[in-house]
Amino acid sequence: MTERLFEGADWDFHTLQRITDACEEVALKNLGLDVYPNQIEVITAEQMLDAYSSVGMPLFYKHWSFGKHFAYHEASYRKGLMGLAYEIVINSSPCISYLMEENTATMQTLVIAHAAFGHNHFFKNNYLFKQWTDAEGILDYLDFAKNYVMQCEERYGRTEVERTLDAAHALMSHGIDRYPGKKKLDLREEEKRAGRRRQHEEEVFNDLWRTVPKGASKTRSAISLERRRKLLGLPQENLLYFLEKSAPRLAPWQRELLRIVRHIAQYFYPQSQTKVMNEGTATYVHYRIMTKLHQQGRITDGNFLEFLGSHTNVVFQPEFDDPRFSGFNPYALGFAVMQDIERIVTNPEDEDREWFPDIAGKGDVMGVLRDVWANYRDESFIGQFLSPKLMRHFRMFHLHDDPEERAGIRVDAIHDERGFRRVRRELARQHDVGFIDANIEVVDVDLSGDRRLILHHRVIKGSQLNETDAKRVLQHLADLWTYDVALIEVDANDKVLREYVVSPRPIPAAVA
Amino acid sequence: MAIHIIDRRLNPGGKSLENRQRFLRRAKSLVQGAVKKTSQERDIKDVLEGGEVTIPLDGMHEPRFRREGGTRDMVLPGNKKFIEGDYLQRSGQGSAKDSGPGEGDSEDAFRFVLSRDEFVDLFLDDLELPDLAKRKIAQTESEGIQRAGYTTSGSPANISVSRTVKLALARRIALKRPRKEEVEELEAEIAACTDEDERAELIARLEKLKAKTKRIPFIDPLDIRYRRYEKVPRPVAQAVMFCLMDVSGSMSEHMKDLAKRFYMLLYVFLKRRYKHVEIVFIRHTDRAEEVDEQTFFYGPASGGTLVSSALQAMHEIARERFNPSDWNIYAAQASDGDNSYSDGELTGLLLTEKILPVCQFFAYLEVGESGGSAFDLSDSSLWTLYERLRNGGAPLSMRKVSERSEIFPVFHDLFQRRETAQEKAAP
């Protein structure tokens, strides 16, 4: 009989080592996972709260908004309103997993299997992460960002830096390239580039040129709209990118700050698109590893029951009329679909053969799943693999709420033969980031006139921007642009629904 | 594959402390308002404790482009009885809950916990000790010592070894004093040398080196440096607080409670400005005595009322134990305002001649019965007297209080930053 990994709830660092080795064996041999090297760090509750407030990253630049989140989390944690996560895992190489010290030995095993192998495999293999993130470079880049922000504060003053960062944060959700095309980000190169740029500026600085009278500027008013848009790279949906490149009066360091915020937003972009898959993968992997360890007799029955208890809590999906309901639980949905894929691959029914001819009865569960993990994101994953059986299991239904409709909210489709495809398409759409975020882009700049920046918001299904927030964000945008900014909300027929115009606030201190 | 397991638990905590301070700085006025509001409802004993405060999110809000309204589609789990084409009432259960939880809405009021220090800091932040620069006595300062570079003379106890050795080394290098290794090398060469002539030459060189070593000392008196100290004036870091209270029969428990609250606030406040704060409790009826705190607030006493007795007692104690050049003297008097008619003259004289010249601050707090608005009643005899003195130019601070909740505002009022305080005093 194999030796037990641990007895009872206590653990020490040798236990953790044994647990990790055992998990690794199952993960690599039985599941065929491909992971970054692991680094496991044991932390306290307070450190976990620290990590919460800076989006889970071990080092981050200083900003008041992180302090605000910390205060908020701390208050709810102290009141017992909120439990802390058992772990946080970072998409980096080596892949860092934080474990809470108060976890029992069983929980540590669960967490190691979940984070250090489940998430880790997903980070390393999913196409979105491969395309958009640089796991090797992220920690160095964050370190660079932290120091750069600090240097800026020393050179240009804390208020100035804060003002720029506030504005950048407000636009963060619109600082993302959604379509690949440019070369992959190399974050290490970024750091060197910023250094070189500054050095170059310092070397070539010559006060003499400032005093040379400028020749009469050429009148460019005759530039055609087409040419102007081409010059500025319009239309541009990445607002931070546009400002960084084209805002007329930003200082170089401000552009660099925008760039930093933009890169960090981009780094998190894949995570927001793969919540269901990422958690589903990790949950599926921990479930498989724990079951295997139990079969091998390396975990006692008691500990396995403890694991099942937590696992059940994690994948609990309240129904819509349950007071606990707050949308679909990504763990539950992801795990259910992956288990369902396992069933379809190994033991399909006729219905499954009809719906999933490619994978039904194929036999190689891990092969299929690895392929799914590598090549899908939430939207396409649900759109392709949510089976009728699962829709019946969750008893899904689709509501259509049209404010114009007097009769109330219409039940558009339910989990029956007529509704399966519609329910599935709608659920997939709910997980499409491109659909969730407001579609805002820069369409034009009035170069010959008052340099007004013009943005369009394409209104979909009559859902307009929240007015107060929109005004505030536009205020930040105008402050960076330093001229008027206009946002026009248009519907699909180019009918103007609402128009905002915001002027920049005067900058109080004299800033070059 | 190598797996690293790292114990981070012992790493210094408070990584986000800096962020927290930034947040508090930014939200300062909001938090301050919240702190004041919270503290009014609190018992004085708890006022020092930190605790939860709620601030409105305005200004701390981080805006994002959010969408709202329009037609919405949603897929939900847990269908029980609906079939396609059904209509649900909007107000009906189930549907109301699903309004997409807009991120900003849920945080309208923002609650968080302040530590004890943060709380007191914010509470007392816009307060300041009355500035008494015009009065000579307040400027009395003691002298402290602080480091100030190096000097070439001093007591042996103050030798700075590192600086001395550094200078010696520099001098030895500059004068090319032979190093020990050089001498040893030469000696080894001599021992190994067989040729007589060469040997003699080497010995001569060795002698020369040794002579030079002797000429240039390892440490010269020139090298020696002493740590230099200089005296700096330091403000007096100790204060004494005189609590005077009328305990005659007319003072009710409620009034004493009000007075106690005021004293405690004053104590907290002084404690933050001075390293060492002493408290002297003097209670009086028609005669005064110095008592301990317990007796002061709770000990039974009865008799008439002679305020001058307390002032006399305070004057004597101050003269004996608290020399004004060493101590900052603060006094707060609480009374219901009664005083024997005949005592007025003496009280006024004592106050202006003896007490006020040595005090940094003298506050008079007139306490009244709960509910009875003290402001409507005609002024008491003591109030009238003090007001006359104040109008005559005596630096007296005086307020009337009848409710617990008024203590904090009154206290704030008394210690507000100077600019505002002066504006108030001016009209």
Contacts between the chains, C-beta under 8 A, distances in Angstrom:
chain1	res1	chain2	res2	distance
A	13	B	5	5.9
A	13	B	7	7.0
A	16	B	5	5.2
A	17	B	3	7.2
A	17	B	5	6.1
A	20	B	3	5.1
A	20	B	5	7.1
A	21	B	3	7.5
A	24	B	1	6.8
A	24	B	3	7.2
A	35	B	1	7.9
A	37	B	1	5.8
A	37	B	2	6.2
A	37	B	3	7.4
A	37	B	4	8.0
A	38	B	1	7.4
A	38	B	3	5.0
A	38	B	4	7.3
A	39	B	3	7.6
A	39	B	4	4.5
A	39	B	5	8.0
A	39	B	6	6.8
A	40	B	3	6.8
A	40	B	4	6.9
A	40	B	5	4.7
A	40	B	6	7.0
A	41	B	5	7.7
A	41	B	6	4.6
A	41	B	7	7.7
A	41	B	8	4.7
A	42	B	5	7.4
A	42	B	6	7.2
A	42	B	7	5.2
A	42	B	8	6.1
A	42	B	9	6.0
A	43	B	8	4.8
A	43	B	9	6.3
A	44	B	9	5.1
A	44	B	13	7.2
A	46	B	13	5.0
A	46	B	14	7.8
A	47	B	8	6.4
A	47	B	9	7.4
A	47	B	11	7.1
A	47	B	13	6.5
A	47	B	15	7.2
A	49	B	16	7.6
A	50	B	13	7.5
A	50	B	14	7.9
A	50	B	15	4.4
A	50	B	16	4.8
A	53	B	16	5.1
A	53	B	19	6.7
A	54	B	16	6.9
A	54	B	19	7.6
A	62	B	18	5.2
A	62	B	19	5.7
A	62	B	22	6.6
A	63	B	19	6.5
A	63	B	22	6.9
A	64	B	19	6.5
A	64	B	22	3.9
A	64	B	23	4.3
A	64	B	25	7.5
A	64	B	26	4.8
A	65	B	23	7.5
A	65	B	62	5.7
A	66	B	16	6.3
A	66	B	19	4.3
A	66	B	23	8.0
A	67	B	16	6.3
A	67	B	18	7.8
A	67	B	19	3.4
A	67	B	20	4.1
A	67	B	21	7.0
A	67	B	22	5.3
A	67	B	23	3.2
A	67	B	24	7.3
A	68	B	23	4.7
A	68	B	27	7.8
A	68	B	60	6.1
A	68	B	110	7.6
A	70	B	16	4.6
A	70	B	19	6.3
A	70	B	20	5.9
A	70	B	23	7.8
A	71	B	20	6.3
A	71	B	23	6.4
A	71	B	112	3.6
A	71	B	113	7.3
A	72	B	107	7.5
A	72	B	110	6.6
A	72	B	111	7.7
A	72	B	112	5.9
A	74	B	112	6.7
A	74	B	113	6.2
A	75	B	52	6.4
A	75	B	111	5.2
A	75	B	112	4.3
A	75	B	113	5.1
A	78	B	113	6.1
A	94	B	4	7.0
A	98	B	8	7.7
A	101	B	9	5.7
A	162	B	22	8.0
A	166	B	62	7.8
A	169	B	62	6.2
A	170	B	62	6.7
A	170	B	63	5.4
A	170	B	64	6.5
A	172	B	64	7.8
A	173	B	64	5.7
A	173	B	65	6.6
A	174	B	65	6.7
A	317	B	77	5.9
A	318	B	78	7.7
A	319	B	77	5.6
A	319	B	78	2.5
A	320	B	76	3.9
A	320	B	77	6.1
A	320	B	78	4.8
A	320	B	79	8.0
A	320	B	94	6.0
A	320	B	97	7.7
A	320	B	98	7.1
A	321	B	78	6.4
A	321	B	93	6.4
A	321	B	94	4.8
A	322	B	78	7.2
A	325	B	78	7.8
A	325	B	97	6.8
A	326	B	101	6.8
A	328	B	75	7.9
A	328	B	77	6.9
A	394	B	77	4.2
A	394	B	78	7.5
A	395	B	77	6.1
A	395	B	78	5.5
A	395	B	79	4.3
A	395	B	80	7.3
A	396	B	75	5.5
A	396	B	76	6.9
A	396	B	77	5.6
A	396	B	79	6.8
A	397	B	75	7.2
A	397	B	76	6.2
A	397	B	79	4.1
A	397	B	82	5.7
A	398	B	73	6.7
A	398	B	74	7.3
A	398	B	75	5.2
A	399	B	73	7.1
A	399	B	74	5.3
A	399	B	75	7.8
A	399	B	76	6.6
A	399	B	88	7.4
A	399	B	95	7.1
A	399	B	98	7.7
A	400	B	71	7.1
A	400	B	72	7.8
A	400	B	73	5.5
A	401	B	71	6.4
A	401	B	72	4.5
A	401	B	73	7.4
A	401	B	74	7.5
A	401	B	95	7.4
A	402	B	71	4.5
A	403	B	69	7.2
A	403	B	70	7.5
A	403	B	71	6.9
A	404	B	71	8.0
A	407	B	87	4.4
A	408	B	87	4.3
A	408	B	88	5.1
A	408	B	89	5.1
A	408	B	90	5.5
A	408	B	92	7.6
A	408	B	95	7.9
A	409	B	87	6.8
A	409	B	88	4.6
A	409	B	90	6.5
A	409	B	95	5.3
A	410	B	85	7.2
A	410	B	86	7.4
A	410	B	87	5.8
A	410	B	88	8.0
A	411	B	82	4.6
A	411	B	83	6.9
A	411	B	84	6.0
A	411	B	85	6.6
A	411	B	86	4.3
A	411	B	87	7.5
A	411	B	88	7.0
A	412	B	73	7.3
A	412	B	84	7.1
A	413	B	84	5.9
A	414	B	79	5.7
A	414	B	82	6.1
A	414	B	83	6.1
A	414	B	84	5.6
A	415	B	79	6.6
A	416	B	84	7.4
A	418	B	84	6.6
A	419	B	84	6.1
A	423	B	75	5.8
A	426	B	73	5.5
A	426	B	74	7.8
A	426	B	75	5.1
A	427	B	75	4.2
A	429	B	73	7.5
A	430	B	73	7.8
A	430	B	74	6.9
A	430	B	75	6.3
A	437	B	65	7.8
A	438	B	65	4.8
A	438	B	66	7.6
A	438	B	67	5.1
A	440	B	65	6.3
A	457	B	65	8.0
A	459	B	70	7.5
A	460	B	70	7.6
A	461	B	70	4.8
A	461	B	71	4.6
A	461	B	72	7.5
A	461	B	73	7.9
A	462	B	69	6.7
A	462	B	70	3.4
A	462	B	71	5.6
A	463	B	67	4.4
A	463	B	68	6.6
A	463	B	69	5.7
A	463	B	70	3.1
A	463	B	71	7.6
A	463	B	72	7.5
A	464	B	67	6.7
A	464	B	68	7.1
A	464	B	69	6.1
A	464	B	70	6.9
A	465	B	65	5.7
A	465	B	66	6.6
A	465	B	67	6.0
A	465	B	68	7.6
A	466	B	66	4.5
A	466	B	67	7.2
A	466	B	68	5.1
A	466	B	102	7.2
A	466	B	104	7.6
A	468	B	63	7.6
A	469	B	63	4.3
A	469	B	64	6.3
A	469	B	65	6.8
A	469	B	66	5.3
A	469	B	104	6.5
A	470	B	63	7.9
A	470	B	65	6.2
A	470	B	66	7.9
A	472	B	61	7.4
A	472	B	63	3.7
A	473	B	63	4.8
A	473	B	64	6.6
A	473	B	65	5.6
A	476	B	63	7.5
